[in-house]
């Protein structure tokens, strides 16, 4: 098996293949939550469709969501997928919490010890460590080594050959690799997140990876292992 390239080299090759990446979601913590709950099952495409419709039909501010009739809110969320009525209720709950607990400004409340900030973020529905890391990084709160939640295996496959069956362990392994090799700066770690996410979505897919056309297959331990089995 050939030696694996550094994470930085891997990212350079991915960027040469896909081009520079930019987030397709709001980076403000409150608006990210609104975007995230605008689609179900959550995906970039569904969340963006629901969010765009919500922004057009209702608005996304705390006041606008709280003032909207439930029927109008759920109708606006229909382009985002299933259970629009449930998602409408969730948006109402989030807006009410931000108003009552954080004075209408969630971003302003995310200060102080990172453990406390993370606790606040994880108190919102379906926001675990990956979601909290994503918000912390893209909101410019702290340059944490965030890993795309839907494809943490990408970097692990390239470096180690095979991801484990435990999601949490795979996420931690990928996070440690980024922490060890990518400078703790926002632009560097945002770049890593976006490129790994794009690669996982388009090429290094969970069940059917497109290894022959992968731009980093010559440095990928996973591809080398598969080739040796033939």
C-alpha positions as CSV (number, residue, x, y, z in Angstrom):
1,X,0.0,0.0,0.0
2,X,1.4,3.4,-1.0
3,X,1.9,6.0,1.8
4,X,-1.1,8.2,2.3
5,X,-0.7,11.9,1.5
6,X,-1.1,14.6,4.1
7,X,-4.6,15.9,4.7
8,X,-3.6,19.3,3.2
9,X,-2.4,17.5,0.0
10,X,-5.7,15.6,-0.2
11,X,-7.7,18.8,0.2
12,X,-5.6,20.5,-2.5
13,X,-6.4,17.7,-4.9
14,X,-10.1,17.8,-4.0
15,X,-10.1,21.6,-4.6
16,X,-8.4,21.2,-8.0
17,X,-11.1,18.7,-8.9
18,X,-14.3,20.4,-7.5
19,X,-13.1,24.0,-7.4
20,X,-13.4,26.3,-4.3
21,X,-16.5,25.7,-2.2
22,X,-18.9,27.9,-0.4
23,X,-21.6,27.1,2.2
24,X,-25.1,26.8,0.8
25,X,-26.7,27.4,4.3
26,X,-27.0,30.5,6.5
27,X,-24.0,30.9,8.8
28,X,-25.8,32.9,11.5
29,X,-26.7,30.3,14.3
30,X,-30.4,31.2,14.5
31,X,-30.9,31.3,10.8
32,X,-29.0,28.0,10.5
33,X,-31.5,26.4,12.8
34,X,-34.4,27.8,10.8
35,X,-32.8,26.5,7.6
36,X,-32.1,23.1,9.2
37,X,-35.7,22.6,10.3
38,X,-37.0,23.9,7.0
39,X,-36.4,20.5,5.3
40,X,-37.2,16.9,6.2
41,X,-35.6,14.4,5.9
42,X,-32.8,17.0,6.3
43,X,-30.6,17.5,3.3
44,X,-29.0,20.6,1.8
45,X,-31.4,20.5,-1.1
46,X,-34.6,20.0,0.9
47,X,-33.6,22.5,3.6
48,X,-32.7,25.1,1.1
49,X,-36.0,24.7,-0.8
50,X,-38.0,24.9,2.4
51,X,-36.0,27.9,3.6
52,X,-36.3,29.8,0.4
53,X,-40.1,29.3,0.4
54,X,-40.3,30.3,4.0
55,X,-38.3,33.4,3.4
56,X,-40.6,34.4,0.5
57,X,-43.9,33.5,2.1
58,X,-43.4,34.3,5.8
59,X,-39.9,35.6,6.6
60,X,-37.3,34.1,8.9
61,X,-37.1,36.5,11.8
62,X,-38.2,35.6,15.2
63,X,-41.1,38.1,15.1
64,X,-42.2,36.9,11.6
65,X,-42.3,33.3,12.6
66,X,-44.1,33.9,15.9
67,X,-46.7,36.1,14.1
68,X,-47.4,33.6,11.3
69,X,-50.5,31.4,11.4
70,X,-49.6,27.7,11.7
71,X,-51.4,26.9,8.4
72,X,-49.5,29.6,6.5
73,X,-46.2,28.5,8.1
74,X,-46.7,24.8,7.2
75,X,-47.8,25.7,3.7
76,X,-44.6,27.7,3.2
77,X,-42.5,24.7,4.4
78,X,-44.1,22.2,2.0
79,X,-41.3,22.5,-0.6
80,X,-38.9,21.2,2.1
81,X,-40.3,17.7,2.2
82,X,-42.3,15.7,4.6
83,X,-44.2,16.7,7.8
84,X,-44.5,20.4,7.1
85,X,-47.0,20.8,10.0
86,X,-44.5,19.3,12.5
87,X,-41.7,21.5,11.1
88,X,-43.9,24.5,11.5
89,X,-44.4,23.7,15.2
90,X,-40.7,23.3,15.6
91,X,-40.0,26.7,14.1
92,X,-42.5,28.2,16.4
93,X,-40.8,26.6,19.4
94,X,-37.3,27.7,18.3
95,X,-38.4,31.3,17.7
96,X,-40.1,31.3,21.1
97,X,-37.0,30.0,22.8
98,X,-34.8,32.5,21.1
99,X,-37.1,35.3,22.1
100,X,-37.7,34.2,25.7
101,X,-34.4,32.8,26.7
102,X,-31.9,34.7,24.5
103,X,-33.5,38.1,24.1
104,X,-34.2,37.5,20.5
105,X,-30.5,37.2,19.6
106,X,-29.1,33.7,19.8
107,X,-25.7,34.7,18.4
108,X,-25.2,37.2,21.2
109,X,-25.8,34.4,23.7
110,X,-23.1,32.2,22.3
111,X,-20.2,33.7,24.2
112,X,-18.1,32.5,27.1
113,X,-16.7,28.9,27.6
114,X,-17.1,26.8,24.6
115,X,-18.5,23.9,26.7
116,X,-21.4,26.2,27.7
117,X,-21.9,27.4,24.1
118,X,-22.0,23.9,22.9
119,X,-24.5,23.0,25.6
120,X,-26.9,25.7,24.4
121,X,-26.6,24.6,20.8
122,X,-27.2,20.9,21.7
123,X,-30.3,21.9,23.6
124,X,-32.1,22.4,20.3
125,X,-33.8,19.4,18.7
126,X,-31.6,17.1,16.5
127,X,-28.4,19.2,17.1
128,X,-25.7,16.9,18.4
129,X,-21.9,17.3,18.4
130,X,-21.6,17.4,14.6
131,X,-24.3,20.0,14.3
132,X,-22.8,22.1,17.1
133,X,-19.4,21.9,15.5
134,X,-20.8,23.0,12.2
135,X,-22.5,26.1,13.8
136,X,-19.4,27.0,15.9
137,X,-17.2,26.9,12.8
138,X,-19.3,28.6,10.2
139,X,-20.7,31.3,12.6
140,X,-17.1,32.3,13.4
141,X,-17.3,31.4,17.1
142,X,-14.4,29.0,17.3
143,X,-12.4,27.3,14.5
144,X,-13.3,23.8,15.7
145,X,-12.4,20.8,13.5
146,X,-15.9,20.2,12.2
147,X,-16.6,17.1,10.1
148,X,-19.6,16.8,7.7
149,X,-22.2,14.8,9.6
150,X,-23.5,12.8,6.6
151,X,-20.1,11.6,5.5
152,X,-17.5,11.5,8.4
153,X,-16.1,8.3,6.8
154,X,-14.5,10.1,3.9
155,X,-11.3,11.2,5.5
156,X,-11.1,8.0,7.6
157,X,-11.4,5.9,4.4
158,X,-8.6,7.8,2.7
159,X,-6.3,7.7,5.7
160,X,-7.1,4.4,7.3
161,X,-8.6,2.2,4.6
162,X,-12.0,1.5,6.3
163,X,-14.4,3.3,8.6
164,X,-15.7,1.4,11.6
165,X,-19.3,0.6,12.3
166,X,-19.5,3.1,15.2
167,X,-20.6,6.5,13.9
168,X,-19.2,8.4,16.9
169,X,-15.8,6.7,16.7
170,X,-15.6,7.5,12.9
171,X,-16.5,11.1,13.5
172,X,-13.9,11.5,16.3
173,X,-11.2,9.9,14.1
174,X,-11.9,12.3,11.3
175,X,-12.0,15.2,13.6
176,X,-8.7,14.2,15.2
177,X,-7.1,14.0,11.7
178,X,-8.2,17.6,10.9
179,X,-7.1,18.8,14.3
180,X,-3.7,17.3,13.8
181,X,-2.9,18.6,10.3
182,X,-5.1,21.6,9.5
183,X,-4.3,24.9,11.1
184,X,-6.8,26.1,13.7
185,X,-8.0,28.9,11.5
186,X,-11.5,29.5,10.3
187,X,-10.7,29.6,6.6
188,X,-8.6,26.5,6.6
189,X,-11.1,24.4,8.5
190,X,-14.1,25.7,6.6
191,X,-12.3,24.7,3.4
192,X,-11.7,21.2,4.8
193,X,-15.3,20.8,5.8
194,X,-16.7,21.9,2.5
195,X,-14.4,19.9,0.3
196,X,-14.9,16.7,2.3
197,X,-18.7,17.2,2.2
198,X,-18.7,17.7,-1.5
199,X,-16.5,14.7,-2.0
200,X,-18.7,12.5,0.1
201,X,-21.9,13.7,-1.7
202,X,-20.6,13.2,-5.2
203,X,-17.8,10.6,-5.3
204,X,-17.0,8.9,-2.0
205,X,-20.5,7.8,-1.3
206,X,-21.4,5.7,1.6
207,X,-22.6,2.6,-0.2
208,X,-21.4,3.0,-3.8
209,X,-18.2,5.0,-3.9
210,X,-17.0,6.0,-7.3
211,X,-13.4,5.0,-6.7
212,X,-12.1,4.8,-10.3
213,X,-12.9,8.4,-10.9
214,X,-11.9,9.7,-7.5
215,X,-9.3,12.5,-7.7
216,X,-7.4,11.1,-4.6
217,X,-7.6,7.4,-5.3
218,X,-3.8,7.1,-5.8
219,X,-3.4,8.2,-2.2
220,X,-6.4,6.5,-0.7
221,X,-5.9,3.5,1.6
222,X,-9.5,2.4,1.0
223,X,-9.0,2.2,-2.8
224,X,-5.7,0.5,-2.3
225,X,-7.2,-2.2,-0.1
226,X,-10.0,-2.7,-2.6
227,X,-7.5,-3.1,-5.4
228,X,-5.5,-5.7,-3.5
229,X,-8.6,-7.8,-3.0
230,X,-9.2,-8.2,-6.7
